[in-house]
């Protein structure tokens, strides 16, 4: 062996064999719905589980009013008679920021009887003339707003929302 290469040969003979580099397991990407334009998703409807309860979430419009809506439901997306509210928020339109809670009295098939409670963007709460506004209704509106704010970020909801293409 040439003396010139002896130090290199000794170094290579003492070096342990290179370990095979194993790439780390890919981390599943969380879908990102932060920039989804809900106006483009009118007609979307889904349900999801949260803390053992099923909720239905949908996006609707009427003329130039756009709403996101959430309520407890069964596996078929039907209102449950024993559940007590449908929460709607106008997220775009002339009354942007207004909300409505429909306090369910009875459910029969696809129809329901309810008492509407309205909250204006200013925070003013109103209802029918003969109905007393419950003291805790403000907290219910706040809880409903938080639910609507978070619904599109729930991974399974977000994935469906990203895939959804309106039929018009």
BELKA-V607118 format. One record per residue. OMEGA is omega as a letter, one per 40 degrees, with the letter a starting at -180 (* if undefined). NEAR is the number of other C-alpha atoms within 12 Angstrom. D_CENTER is the distance of its C-alpha to the mean C-alpha in whole Angstrom. Layout:
((OMEGA & NEAR & D_CENTER) (OMEGA & NEAR & D_CENTER))
This chain:
((a & 9 & 71) (a & 8 & 72) (a & 9 & 72) (a & 9 & 69) (a & 11 & 67) (i & 12 & 67) (i & 13 & 65) (i & 14 & 62) (i & 14 & 63) (i & 13 & 63) (a & 12 & 60) (a & 13 & 58) (a & 11 & 60) (a & 11 & 59) (i & 11 & 55) (i & 8 & 53) (a & 9 & 51) (i & 8 & 48) (i & 7 & 45) (i & 6 & 43) (i & 6 & 39) (i & 7 & 36) (i & 7 & 33) (i & 7 & 30) (i & 6 & 28) (i & 7 & 25) (a & 7 & 22) (a & 8 & 19) (i & 8 & 17) (i & 14 & 13) (a & 20 & 12) (i & 18 & 11) (a & 24 & 9) (a & 18 & 11) (i & 14 & 13) (i & 20 & 11) (a & 18 & 13) (i & 34 & 11) (i & 27 & 15) (a & 23 & 16) (i & 29 & 13) (a & 30 & 14) (i & 24 & 15) (i & 30 & 12) (i & 32 & 11) (i & 34 & 10) (a & 31 & 10) (i & 31 & 9) (i & 22 & 11) (a & 19 & 11) (i & 8 & 14) (i & 10 & 16) (i & 16 & 14) (i & 23 & 13) (i & 34 & 10) (a & 35 & 10) (i & 42 & 7) (a & 36 & 9) (a & 34 & 11) (i & 27 & 15) (i & 24 & 18) (a & 16 & 21) (a & 12 & 24) (i & 16 & 22) (a & 24 & 20) (a & 30 & 16) (i & 37 & 13) (a & 42 & 10) (i & 38 & 10) (i & 41 & 9) (i & 38 & 12) (a & 34 & 14) (i & 29 & 15) (a & 21 & 17) (i & 16 & 17) (i & 16 & 18) (a & 22 & 16) (i & 27 & 18) (i & 33 & 18) (a & 28 & 20) (a & 24 & 23) (i & 18 & 23) (a & 24 & 20) (a & 25 & 20) (i & 35 & 17) (a & 41 & 15) (a & 41 & 14) (i & 41 & 14) (i & 39 & 13) (a & 32 & 15) (i & 29 & 14) (a & 26 & 17) (a & 18 & 20) (i & 16 & 23) (a & 20 & 22) (i & 21 & 19) (i & 28 & 17) (a & 32 & 19) (i & 41 & 17) (i & 39 & 18) (i & 36 & 18) (i & 32 & 20) (a & 31 & 22) (i & 25 & 22) (i & 20 & 26) (i & 20 & 27) (i & 21 & 25) (a & 15 & 27) (i & 12 & 26) (a & 13 & 24) (i & 14 & 25) (i & 23 & 24) (a & 19 & 26) (i & 24 & 25) (i & 25 & 25) (i & 29 & 23) (a & 34 & 23) (i & 31 & 22) (i & 32 & 21) (i & 22 & 23) (i & 21 & 22) (a & 13 & 25) (i & 18 & 23) (a & 18 & 26) (i & 26 & 25) (i & 24 & 27) (i & 23 & 27) (a & 14 & 30) (a & 10 & 34) (a & 9 & 35) (i & 13 & 32) (i & 15 & 31) (i & 22 & 28) (a & 16 & 27) (a & 10 & 28) (a & 13 & 24) (i & 28 & 22) (i & 23 & 22) (i & 16 & 20) (i & 28 & 18) (i & 35 & 17) (i & 23 & 16) (i & 20 & 14) (i & 31 & 12) (i & 30 & 11) (i & 18 & 10) (i & 27 & 8) (i & 33 & 7) (a & 24 & 7) (a & 20 & 5) (a & 35 & 2) (i & 37 & 3) (i & 25 & 5) (a & 27 & 5) (a & 22 & 8) (i & 22 & 8) (a & 30 & 6) (i & 29 & 6) (i & 22 & 10) (i & 26 & 10) (i & 35 & 9) (a & 25 & 12) (a & 17 & 14) (i & 22 & 14) (i & 16 & 17) (a & 17 & 18) (i & 9 & 21) (* & 7 & 23))
